Amino acid sequence: MNIIKNLSLAFLSIFLTLIILEFFLRIVGHVPFDYRNTNSPYPSIYQQDHITGWSNKEGSFVVKMDEGNIVKYNILKDGSRYSGYSPSNKTPKNKIILIGGSFTLGQAINDDETFAYNMQKKLKNYEIKNYGSGGFGTYQSYLKLKQIYNKFNDIDYVLYFFVDLHEARNIGDASWLEFLSKLAREPVKVPYAKLDNSKELVEYPPLRYIVIPFSNHSVLISKIQKKLIRLKLFSKQDEKKIITKKIILKINELSKSKDSNFIMINLLSSASNINDYKKFALENGIKFINCQVELNDQRTVKNEGHPNGLANKKYSNCILKNVFNNWEKEIVKDR
């Protein structure tokens, strides 16, 4: 009888402790895991991909970003975003491949506002292929490039557009995976890379975010859920820069093996990161260009935050001037 009584008291104590802890976590601002309720009638421009986690989906998409701001995306059959190139009966032109995340894609702006479109207008002897995809990091960009080389062999340039958020994405950061899953309203899969005991790069296929029952009702269960994915990934934040650099070296090696010129272009990083990657690129024979611009209210999409058409015009001017020496100075006034 005493054993049953003691067990009952123990279970009651644990239950009350969990209730108090749950209450305390909510008081200090923590909330349970839940999918974001967008109620958007607009289709996603992405589809699942067993290699990169997701990829751009073929089609024409109209997305309402805000009142008075309707954005049109035209994604071609090969997953690239339309950049203004119109095939003719003439000999096919060599390609310039753009890889990166949402800045490269041109998130929240129209096709003709992207820096890829601006580049195509100036570089008439090339075909610009914009394979940027929202949420991609360096590793996913590398995987995408391997897919691209399986399709084309007439690539003159590979331009990788770096944002320092890519570092965390490359290691499969649990918070990033959780955020993506909330946004997509379903568990998202992300490929990632780690270092082994010899500090060599190890590549892993897409891992799906773990969602356990009742995590949408309990902060404690949500914490356990996130801890499980962290244990699965075993990501080390202090290794993310080393991992990113090793992936960049792989992109460079792949490009060289296909007789393409690889160029790393920074679009958003801290000053220390810019200097660090610039030094790294110099030591490894990689061309590095800093095209970062100040992203103030006049250069970002209202209520969204991504670079707008004005910022993209500045990006394209920087790229054309520093990579292709094809630049006509234009007076661009901030709106």
C-alpha positions as CSV (number, residue, x, y, z in Angstrom):
1,M,0.0,0.0,0.0
2,N,2.9,2.4,0.9
3,I,4.5,1.6,-2.5
4,I,1.4,2.6,-4.4
5,K,1.0,5.8,-2.2
6,N,4.7,6.7,-2.8
7,L,4.4,6.2,-6.5
8,S,1.2,8.3,-6.6
9,L,2.9,11.1,-4.8
10,A,5.9,10.9,-7.1
11,F,3.8,11.0,-10.2
12,L,1.8,13.9,-8.7
13,S,5.0,15.8,-7.9
14,I,6.3,15.3,-11.4
15,F,3.0,16.3,-13.0
16,L,2.8,19.5,-10.8
17,T,6.4,20.4,-11.6
18,L,5.8,20.0,-15.4
19,I,2.6,22.2,-15.1
20,I,4.6,24.9,-13.2
21,L,7.4,24.7,-15.7
22,E,5.0,25.0,-18.6
23,F,3.3,28.0,-17.0
24,F,6.7,29.6,-16.3
25,L,7.9,29.2,-19.9
26,R,4.7,30.7,-21.2
27,I,5.0,33.6,-18.8
28,V,8.5,34.5,-20.1
29,G,7.3,34.4,-23.7
30,H,7.8,30.9,-25.1
31,V,5.0,29.5,-27.2
32,P,4.2,26.0,-28.4
33,F,5.3,24.9,-31.9
34,D,2.6,25.6,-34.5
35,Y,2.4,26.0,-38.2
36,R,2.1,29.6,-39.4
37,N,-1.5,30.4,-40.4
38,T,-1.1,32.4,-43.5
39,N,-4.5,31.8,-45.0
40,S,-2.9,32.6,-48.3
41,P,-4.9,31.7,-51.5
42,Y,-1.7,31.9,-53.5
43,P,0.3,28.8,-54.6
44,S,3.8,28.1,-53.5
45,I,6.6,28.5,-56.0
46,Y,8.4,25.5,-54.5
47,Q,8.2,21.7,-54.7
48,Q,9.9,18.9,-52.7
49,D,13.2,17.7,-54.0
50,H,15.0,14.6,-52.8
51,I,18.4,16.1,-53.3
52,T,18.2,19.8,-52.3
53,G,15.1,19.5,-50.0
54,W,13.0,21.7,-52.3
55,S,13.4,23.4,-55.6
56,N,11.6,26.0,-57.8
57,K,8.4,24.7,-59.4
58,E,7.7,25.3,-63.1
59,G,4.9,27.7,-63.8
60,S,3.7,31.3,-63.6
61,F,2.8,32.5,-60.1
62,V,1.1,35.6,-58.9
63,V,1.7,36.4,-55.2
64,K,0.2,39.2,-53.3
65,M,2.9,40.6,-51.0
66,D,0.9,43.6,-49.7
67,E,-1.9,45.9,-50.7
68,G,-1.0,47.2,-54.1
69,N,2.1,44.9,-54.5
70,I,1.4,41.9,-56.7
71,V,4.5,40.0,-57.6
72,K,4.8,37.7,-60.6
73,Y,7.2,34.8,-60.8
74,N,7.9,32.9,-64.0
75,I,9.8,29.7,-63.3
76,L,11.0,27.9,-66.4
77,K,10.9,24.1,-67.0
78,D,14.4,23.6,-65.7
79,G,13.6,25.4,-62.4
80,S,15.4,28.7,-63.3
81,R,13.6,32.0,-63.0
82,Y,13.0,33.9,-66.2
83,S,15.7,36.5,-66.7
84,G,14.6,38.0,-70.0
85,Y,16.6,35.7,-72.3
86,S,14.7,34.9,-75.5
87,P,16.1,31.9,-77.6
88,S,16.5,32.6,-81.3
89,N,17.4,30.5,-84.3
90,K,21.0,31.6,-83.9
91,T,23.7,29.5,-82.3
92,P,22.9,28.9,-78.5
93,K,24.9,31.2,-76.3
94,N,27.1,30.2,-73.4
95,K,25.7,30.4,-70.0
96,I,26.2,32.4,-66.8
97,I,24.8,30.4,-63.9
98,L,23.6,32.2,-60.8
99,I,23.2,30.2,-57.5
100,G,22.2,31.3,-54.1
101,G,19.2,31.9,-51.9
102,S,16.3,34.4,-51.9
103,F,18.4,37.4,-52.7
104,T,19.5,35.6,-55.9
105,L,16.0,34.5,-56.8
106,G,14.6,38.0,-56.3
107,Q,12.2,37.2,-53.5
108,A,9.1,39.5,-53.4
109,I,9.9,41.4,-56.7
110,N,8.9,40.9,-60.3
111,D,11.1,39.1,-62.9
112,D,12.1,42.3,-64.6
113,E,13.3,43.8,-61.3
114,T,15.9,41.1,-60.4
115,F,19.6,41.7,-60.9
116,A,19.6,38.6,-63.1
117,Y,17.2,40.4,-65.5
118,N,19.3,43.5,-65.4
119,M,22.4,41.5,-66.2
120,Q,20.7,39.8,-69.2
121,K,19.8,43.2,-70.7
122,K,23.5,44.2,-70.7
123,L,25.2,40.8,-71.4
124,K,23.6,40.0,-74.8
125,N,26.3,37.5,-75.7
126,Y,25.3,35.2,-72.8
127,E,22.3,33.4,-71.5
128,I,21.7,34.2,-67.8
129,K,20.3,31.3,-65.8
130,N,19.0,32.3,-62.4
131,Y,18.8,29.2,-60.2
132,G,18.5,31.0,-56.9
133,S,15.9,29.5,-54.5
134,G,14.5,31.0,-51.3
135,G,16.0,29.5,-48.2
136,F,19.0,27.9,-49.9
137,G,22.4,27.9,-48.3
138,T,25.9,27.2,-49.8
139,Y,25.5,23.4,-49.6
140,Q,22.1,23.4,-51.4
141,S,23.6,25.7,-54.0
142,Y,26.4,23.3,-54.5
143,L,24.0,20.4,-54.9
144,K,22.0,22.4,-57.4
145,L,25.1,23.2,-59.4
146,K,25.9,19.5,-59.7
147,Q,22.4,19.0,-61.1
148,I,22.9,21.9,-63.5
149,Y,26.1,20.5,-64.9
150,N,24.2,17.3,-65.7
151,K,22.1,19.4,-68.0
152,F,24.6,21.8,-69.6
153,N,28.2,21.8,-70.7
154,D,28.4,25.3,-72.1
155,I,28.8,27.2,-68.8
156,D,31.3,30.1,-68.8
157,Y,30.6,31.5,-65.4
158,V,29.3,30.3,-62.1
159,L,28.3,33.1,-59.7
160,Y,27.6,32.2,-56.1
161,F,25.8,35.0,-54.1
162,F,26.7,34.8,-50.4
163,V,24.7,35.9,-47.5
164,D,26.2,35.1,-44.1
165,L,22.9,33.4,-43.0
166,H,24.0,30.6,-45.3
167,E,26.5,29.4,-42.7
168,A,23.8,28.2,-40.3
169,R,21.7,26.7,-43.1
170,N,24.7,24.6,-44.2
171,I,24.9,22.7,-40.9
172,G,21.2,22.0,-40.7
173,D,20.5,24.5,-37.9
174,A,17.5,23.2,-35.8
175,S,16.0,26.7,-35.4
176,W,16.2,27.3,-39.2
177,L,14.6,23.9,-39.9
178,E,11.8,24.7,-37.4
179,F,11.2,28.1,-39.0
180,L,10.9,26.6,-42.5
181,S,8.5,23.9,-41.3
182,K,6.3,26.5,-39.7
183,L,6.3,28.6,-42.8
184,A,5.6,25.6,-45.2
185,R,3.0,24.3,-42.8
186,E,4.5,20.8,-43.0
187,P,7.8,19.2,-41.9
188,V,10.5,20.4,-44.2
189,K,13.6,18.4,-45.2
190,V,17.1,20.0,-45.5
191,P,20.4,18.5,-46.6
192,Y,23.4,19.5,-44.5
193,A,27.1,18.9,-43.9
194,K,29.3,18.2,-40.9
195,L,32.9,17.6,-40.1
196,D,34.2,14.2,-39.1
197,N,36.9,13.6,-36.5
198,S,39.6,14.3,-39.2
199,K,37.9,17.6,-40.0
200,E,36.9,16.4,-43.4
201,L,33.5,17.4,-44.8
202,V,30.8,14.8,-44.6
203,E,27.6,15.3,-46.7
204,Y,24.2,14.2,-45.5
205,P,20.9,13.8,-47.5
206,P,17.8,15.8,-46.6
207,L,16.7,15.4,-43.0
208,R,13.0,16.0,-42.1
209,Y,12.1,18.1,-39.1
210,I,10.6,16.0,-36.3
211,V,7.1,17.0,-35.2
212,I,5.8,15.0,-32.2
213,P,2.2,14.8,-31.0
214,F,0.9,17.6,-28.8
215,S,3.8,19.9,-29.6
216,N,1.3,22.5,-30.7
217,H,-0.3,22.5,-27.3
218,S,2.7,22.3,-25.0
219,V,5.9,24.5,-24.8
220,L,7.7,21.7,-23.0
221,I,6.9,19.2,-25.7
222,S,8.0,21.7,-28.3
223,K,11.3,22.1,-26.5
224,I,11.7,18.3,-26.5
225,Q,10.9,18.2,-30.2
226,K,13.6,20.7,-31.0
227,K,16.1,19.0,-28.8
228,L,15.5,15.7,-30.7
229,I,16.3,17.3,-34.0
230,R,19.4,19.0,-32.5
231,L,20.6,15.6,-31.3
232,K,19.9,14.1,-34.7
233,L,21.8,16.9,-36.5
234,F,24.5,17.3,-33.8
235,S,25.3,20.6,-35.3
236,K,28.3,22.6,-34.0
237,Q,27.8,26.3,-34.4
238,D,31.5,27.0,-34.1
239,E,32.2,24.8,-37.2
240,K,29.7,26.5,-39.5
241,K,32.2,28.9,-41.1
242,I,34.8,26.1,-41.7
243,I,32.1,23.9,-43.2
244,T,30.9,26.8,-45.5
245,K,34.5,27.4,-46.7
246,K,34.9,23.7,-47.5
247,I,31.7,23.8,-49.5
248,I,32.9,26.9,-51.4
249,L,36.1,25.1,-52.3
250,K,34.0,22.2,-53.7
251,I,32.0,24.7,-55.8
252,N,35.3,26.1,-57.1
253,E,36.7,22.6,-57.8
254,L,33.6,21.6,-59.7
255,S,33.5,24.7,-61.7
256,K,37.2,24.4,-62.7
257,S,36.7,20.7,-63.7
258,K,34.0,21.9,-66.1
259,D,36.2,24.8,-67.5
260,S,33.9,27.4,-65.9
261,N,35.0,30.6,-64.0
262,F,33.8,30.6,-60.4
263,I,33.2,33.9,-58.6
264,M,31.9,34.4,-55.1
265,I,29.9,37.6,-54.6
266,N,28.9,38.9,-51.2
267,L,25.4,40.5,-50.8
268,L,25.0,40.7,-47.1
269,S,27.5,40.0,-44.3
270,S,29.1,41.6,-41.3
271,A,32.3,43.6,-41.9
272,S,34.4,40.9,-40.2
273,N,32.9,38.2,-42.3
274,I,33.6,40.1,-45.5
275,N,37.2,40.5,-44.6
276,D,37.5,36.9,-43.6
277,Y,36.0,35.5,-46.8
278,K,37.9,37.9,-48.9
279,K,41.2,36.6,-47.3
280,F,40.0,33.0,-47.7
281,A,39.2,33.6,-51.4
282,L,42.5,35.2,-52.1
283,E,44.4,32.3,-50.4
284,N,42.5,29.8,-52.6
285,G,42.6,31.6,-55.9
286,I,38.9,32.4,-55.9
287,K,37.7,35.8,-57.2
288,F,35.7,37.5,-54.4
289,I,33.6,40.6,-55.0
290,N,31.7,42.6,-52.4
291,C,28.5,44.0,-53.8
292,Q,26.8,44.7,-50.5
293,V,24.5,47.7,-50.3
294,E,22.8,49.3,-47.4
295,L,19.3,47.8,-47.1
296,N,17.2,50.7,-45.8
297,D,13.5,51.4,-46.2
298,Q,14.1,52.8,-49.7
299,R,15.9,49.6,-50.8
300,T,13.7,46.9,-49.4
301,V,10.3,45.6,-50.2
302,K,7.7,47.2,-47.9
303,N,6.5,45.0,-45.0
304,E,8.6,42.1,-46.4
305,G,12.3,43.1,-46.0
306,H,14.0,41.6,-49.1
307,P,16.0,43.8,-51.5
308,N,13.7,45.7,-53.9
309,G,14.2,46.6,-57.5
310,L,16.4,49.6,-56.6
311,A,18.8,47.4,-54.6
312,N,18.8,44.9,-57.3
313,K,19.8,47.6,-59.8
314,K,22.7,48.4,-57.6
315,Y,23.7,44.7,-57.3
316,S,23.7,44.3,-61.1
317,N,25.8,47.5,-61.6
318,C,28.3,46.1,-59.2
319,I,28.4,42.7,-60.9
320,L,28.7,44.1,-64.4
321,K,31.4,46.5,-63.4
322,N,33.6,44.1,-61.4
323,V,33.1,40.9,-63.2
324,F,32.3,41.7,-66.9
325,N,33.6,45.2,-67.2
326,N,30.3,46.0,-68.9
327,W,28.8,48.9,-67.0
328,E,27.1,52.1,-68.0
329,K,26.9,54.5,-65.1
330,E,23.3,55.3,-64.3
331,I,22.0,57.8,-61.9
332,V,19.7,55.8,-59.6
333,K,17.8,57.9,-57.1
334,D,16.5,56.2,-53.9
335,R,12.7,56.3,-53.9
